[in-house]
Amino acid sequence: MITPLAQELNVILKDTTAGSLLSDLGQRIYFPKGIIAQSGEAKKLGNVANGTIGMTVVNGTPVILPSVHNNVPLLTSRELVAYAPTAGNPDLRQIWKDNMIKKNPSLKDKSFSLPVVVPGLTAGISYLADLFLDETKPLIAANPSWDNYVLIANARRNADFIQFDMFKDGKFNIDGLEAAMRDGAKSGSVRILLNFPQNPSGYSPTVSEAKRLVEIVKDLAENGTKVMVWCDDAYFGLAYEKDIEPQSLFAYLCDLHPNVLAAKIDGPTKEDFVWGFRAGFITFGSKGMTEEQYDALVKKLMGVIRSSVSCASTVPQTLLLKAYQNPSMESEKIEFRKILEARYDLVKEFITTHKSDVIEALPFNSGYFMSFNTKKIDAEELRQKLLKEKGIGTIAIDASTLRVAFSSLDEDKIEIVYKAIYETADEMSK
């Protein structure tokens, strides 16, 4: 059943691509005018007393146990234990948007939503699936892909998960991507997830490849197809070759055409080396959408958040906001990125100088990972053999893809690990 509050948002979104792409749940969901909304009003107007929120407050300040506060003495109790707004700390949302523009100069002067805080990028993908996928609305993604995509799209939302081969003849298979999108366009709409740098391959498109990707989307849109692109930018900025497109595809898609809705799923967990913070952002962009329409779409997203986790954790938001206000943060990040790039260089050198008829490295140029196509052997059997006989941990993504996270390998371990992979693979083929 679609409630009046949901219908109110649906009416606002009726003439937008976002409205036409909503799933069954996306059409039903709304942000209730309940406890959270009423508490927000009370914060503004309740100058005598505020009896709305379920926190223990003394003299206007949330209480905090000394055994908790003593570990983070520079932060206030409100910064540590108070509930965060459903869409996240507004100052953090604004500073993330400002930083998005700095990292993606093409976004300057373009209209897109204020990012919404979600409890990790996985949650962000899951919330987009709630809003835009169902039994009649499939998702296109690369093969190989991060294994959580199919779990979210297919198992949780019962949507078809359609994959195109990401590589062909040792190169990014942009023709295969286009064919999958054009086939999907026969239904009138397309939803595609693009993850760059990609997990598990560690590949990012070149400037020319990114340009063609945008042209494909624009051509579909100009011919009447409603296109939604999910830009999973978890590893954004971790590029190690000069020809890689430096900006997110979102920067080019967010105002490309009224028939295109772009969603950017990003966050600090990989970019800023705070993996366990479980903090991420969702941002929407579509040419011609008004602030009222963005607000309606964000309220749909807030409804999904409210009905699942209520809100993201306060502590990571507080710590991140203070970190982004620290002028030394960027130089600190550069040092960590140098560590990753040095490891990438060593892996690239090893792969270039070692050949095998049994396994083949997929193209990689960025991020945390690289992967092998285990052409003649089973990836899981190779993983097991490496683990049990060599004490080396890797990931079997599927039967023919073995992922190695060079991000977690000290430089003196890289040759040991890769030599073992090649030798073990050759042994298995005999």
Secondary structure, DSSP 8 states (H G I E B T S, - for coil): ---HHHHHHHHHHTTSHHHHH--HHHHH----SSHHHHHHHHHHH-SS----SSS-EETTEE---HHHHTTSTTS-HHHHHS---TT--HHHHHHHHHHHHHH-GGGTT------EEESSHHHHHHHHHHHH-BTTB-EEEEES--HHHHIIIIIIT---EEEEESEETTEE-HHHHHHHHHHHGGGTEEEEEEESS-TTT----BHHHHHHHHHHHHHHHHTT-EEEEEEE-TTTT-B-STTB--S-THHHHTTS-TTEEEEEEE-HHHHTT-GGG--EEEEEE-TT--HHHHHHHHHHHHHHHHTTTSS--HHHHHHHHHHHT-TTHHHHHHHHHHHHHHHHHHHHHHHHH---SS-EE----BSSEEEEE-TTS-HHHHHHHHHHHH----EEEETTEEEEEGGGS-HHHHHHHHHHHHHHHHHHH-
